Amino acid sequence: MFRQAATRLLSRSTIAAPTGARPFSTDVPASMAADETFSVAWKKVIPNMEPPRSPLTFMTPRPPAPSSIPSKLTVNFVLPYNSELSSKEVDMVIIPASTGQMGVLPGHVASIAELKPGVLSVHDGNEVTKYFVSSGFAFIHTNSFADIIAIEAVPVDQIDPSLVQKGLAEFTQKLSSASSELEKAEAQIGVDVHSALNSALTG
């Protein structure tokens, strides 16, 4: 039913085709115009059913890119179960991106980076807070906002070095004795994470 409705909607000219270059998503505030146009078209075809909502429905407008570079970077650092930093203004963050360490200052070009196991450093004046992150993504916006989403994170000063060494030895042993590809992959992940943890403590 949904497929038929979508086909009928797309065959109509109620949604205008975009003209010209599409603005980058972080350059302009979120607009509800597209959703409203779709809702009107949907209700003409299926008046007794609420239209499906797109991700745009749940997005709040983000401030436009400023005309001058701000002096601070606004950081949101969240985990699936907690918000570590919420709209915190800092001088810089250093992200453990999969392509290498990535320093982000105010005015950084818009980009997306995949996180690898490593240390996330938050610099605010002379204060530096370090977190060990397992994985995730960082979204850098042109308006000097940075959204960092990690699967797991813990302050570096709360990590027990003896447990890291124990875990590294255990996963190294599992890797050498693994008999299947699945066991090898799981053991390799453990070795990679504990090696990164060890580097975070000794670096």
N, C-alpha and C positions, 0 to 999 in steps of 0.2 A: 504493500500500500504506500509506504513511504517512497519507494523507488518510483512508482507511478506518479505520485504527487510532485516529486522533484523534477521528473521529466516534463510534466505539464507546466510547472513553474518556469523552468529554463526555456521552454519554447515561447514564452510570452516576452514581451518587450518592456515589462514593468521595471526591471532592474537594468539601469543604463550601463553600458560597457564603459570601463575606465578609459579616459583619454589622457594622453601625455604620460610622463613618467610618474610612477607611483612613489609618494614620499616614503622615506625610511620610517619604520614604525616608531622610533624614538624621537623623530624630529617634530612630530605633531601630537597633540593630545588625542586620546582615543575618541572616536566618533561613533555615535549610535545610529547614524543615518542609514547605513547598510542594513542593520538588523531591522529597523523600522520599515524600510522598504520591503524587505523579505516578508515580514509579518503581515503587511497589508496584502501582498500577493498570495500568501499562504491562506489567509482567511477567505479570500475570494474562491479558492479551490476547495478548501476543507474548512467550512465555517464552524463546525461543531467540535473541532479539536485544536488545542493550543499548539502553536508552532514550536518546533524544537529551538532551543537556545544555543547560540554559538559561544565560544570562549569570550568573545567581545562583550557579551552581556555581563560577565563577571569582572571585567577589567575596570579599574578606576582611571580617570584621565591622569596622565603623568605631565608634570610641568614641561613647557617647551624648552628647547635649548636656549640658554641665556646668550645675550649679545656679547658678553665678556666672560672670561674664564673665572669661575668662583675661586675663592681662596681655600675652600674645603671640599672634600669628597664625601658625599652622603652614602653610607653603607648600610645595607640590610643583609644580615647573615643569619640564615634560618636552617633548621634541621627539621626532619619530619615530625619530631615531638617537642620542639622547643625553638624559641627565637633568641639567639645569642646577642645580636645587635639589631636595633630597630631605629632606622633613620639617624644613625650616629654620624656626626660630622668628624672626619679624621683628615690627616694630612696625606696619607698614602696607605695602600694595602699591597702586599706582595703575595701573589697567588701561585700555588704549585700547579701550573698548567701542564697538560700532557706534552706540550712543546717546549717546556722549560719554565724557569721562574719568570713571572710576569709582574712587573711593577705597574701599579695603576695610580695615577695622580689626577687631580681635578683637570677636566678638559680632555681626558683620554678619548681617543677615537672609539666609536661604538663597535663592540665586538662581543663574541661569545667564545668562552674557553672551557674545555673539558678539564676537570680537576683530576689529578692523580694523587696517590698517597704521598703526603708531604706536609710541610709547615705553612700555614697561612699566618702572615704577620700583619698586625694592624698597628700603624704608627700614628700616634696622636701627640705631637710635641715631643718631649723627651720620653714619653711612655710608650713602650712596645709590648703588645699582648700577642702571644703566639698560641695558635691552636694547631693540633694535628688533625688533618682531615683525611678521610679514607678515599672519597671520590665525590663527584658531583659536577656542577656547572657554575660558571660565573657569567653574568650578563652585565656588560658595561654599556651604559647609555651616554648619549652625547650631552645630556644635561648634567653631567657630573654626578650621576647616581650609579651605584654598583649593587647589583643583587647577587648574592652568593648563596647557593643552595648545596649543602653537603649531606651525604647519607649518614655519616657519623663524624663527630668532632669532639675533641677533648682538649682542655688547656694543657700545654706541654708540661707545665710544672706539676700536673697531677698524675703524670705517667710514672709507673714504677719500673726502673731500669732492670731489676732482677727478673720481673715477669716478662719483659721484652726479650731478654736473653734466653729465658726458658722457652718462650713461644717460638723464637727463631730456631732454636735447636730442635724442637719437636717437629716443626714443619719441614726443616731441612732433612730430617730423618724420614718423614713421610714421603717426601719427594724422591728420595733415593730408593725407597722400597715400594713405590706405587706400581701397581700391576695393570691398571687401566688408564685410559686417557682422561676419564673423569677424575680419578684420584690424583693424577699428575696435575691437572688444571687446578683443582682445589688446593693442593699442596703448594703449587707455585704462587697462587694468590696469597696464601699465608706467609710464604717466604718474602714476597714483595712488600707486603704491608709491614711485617716485623723488621725488615731491613730498613724501610723508610722511617719507622719508629726509632730504630737504633741510631740512624743518621740524625734525626731530629734532636736526640738527647746528647749526641757527641759533637754535633756541629755548632 
